[in-house]
Amino acid sequence: MSIKHLIIHVVKRDKDGEPLTKHLRPKENEVKGLAAKLTDDLLALFSLASLSIGEFGVNSDTDLQPAFEQKLNQHYDKLKCKDFTALTKDLAELYEGILKHNQLNTVKGGYLVFYQYESRKQEWLGVAILNKTDGINVSDTALDVIPSQVLDLKKLHLGAAINLTQWQDGLSTRYIRFRTGLAAEVRDYFEEFIGCQRDKNASQIETNNLKDAVRNFARTTCKLDDDGVSQKLASTHDYITQKNKNGEEVCLSNIGKHVFPENNDDFVIHAREHYDLPEEIVIHKATLRSYKKITGKGNGLSISFDREMLGKQVVYENDTLLINEIPDSLREALEEEEASKTSSKT
């Protein structure tokens, strides 16, 4: 991943009820040199946060363009921004206008960090609203301890990452990842600023993507057979179920450590790059059930099959189980047994 453009503006107030102060930087920040550590931290912000997913729209109408999207259309041409500084100044003005218009006197605002970056051969626009946190510095000469403040880049409180490639292609409804916080006032104003509409099916899609990531990694990287893949999926199911039962967050990195302890880092990279999974995953409980096979045994019979096969390849009606597509290995065993019986009679 690499950052191509970076600029920081500020729209904030120190105390509730105070007027907003605004300072717009006249030119982009230098990406190289002193900003290198900043760019690394910025790139990590969205991969380590629990994010909502959606698209642009106004009052649930995705045919209407919110002001944020209108600004992007004015400044972007085929993923190339004509003037990144001008674009971000317009967006900072929009941000200030929403705070003033809605009379949000308790919203502090902060440092508005805008950056365009490339990830997985696609162009992204990141927007993060950051604040400073207390720190400690030491003077070079007297070695005095000096209180200082630095941008808090450890956790994303408010931010959005827009997949510009997918947005311009118009083929996806899931091109915005955003973090809005829990407080209703903050959530509402930030979603109004970005103009994003939540994808109501996000948790179901994320849970399916996690299942595909585990299955594919187990099969291609770990070289496991079908039984081994099923065991990895069952282990993932049991781990997530326990986390949900305890009211704990489900984190991609912890899933990797539990399910693939010997190559968990490789699994996390695989899941993020190929399945676009965030660090914190909201689980769709009904979809999670599909991780484990339907199994049963008794009276000399043992059977197991994927849940999604029920009603398709496997039909259950009137206490009878009908298998429409018999596995090749089972067919061969049945035919061999039939042939054996026939030969024994002759």
HUUR-V303611 format. One line per field, one symbol per residue. ss: DSSP state (@ for helix, = for strand, . for the rest). psi: psi as a letter, one per 20 degrees, with the letter a starting at -180 (. if undefined). burial: 1 if it has 16 or more other C-alpha atoms within 10 Angstrom, else 0. Layout:
ss = ???
psi = ???
burial = ???
//
This chain:
ss = .===========........===.........@@@@@@@@@@@@@......=====.=..=.....@@@@@@@@@==..==..@@@@@@@@@@@@@@@@@@.......===========..=========.=======......=======......======@@@@@@......====....@@@@@@@@@@@.===...@@@@@@@@@@@@@@@@@@@.....@@@@@@@@@@@@@@@@@@@@.....=@@@@@@@@....@@@@@@@@@@@@....=....@@@@@@@..=====..=====.@@@=...====..====....@@@@@@@@@@@@@@@@@@.
psi = qqphqpqprporqhqpiqqqqpoppirqqphrchighghghghigiijqoqrqbrqrpljoiiporhghhgghhiqoljppgnhggghgghhgggghggghjlmiiphbboooppprpplkqpqopopoqrqqqaprpqhfikqppqrqqpojhpogprqopnhghghhjiqjljppqpirhpggggghhhgghkqpqoijghggghghgghggggghgggilqagghghhgghggghggghghhikqqopghhgghghmhilhghgggghghhjlprgppppoghhhhihqqpqqqqkjppqpqqhihpiehppoplkpppohopqghhgggghhgghggghhh.
burial = 0010111111111000000101010001001000000010011011111111111110000000011110110011000010011111111101110010000100111111111111000011111111100000000000000000000110011111111111100000111111111000010011111111110001111111111111111110000100001111111110111000000011111111001100010011111100111111111100010111100000000000001000000100000000000000000000000000000000
//
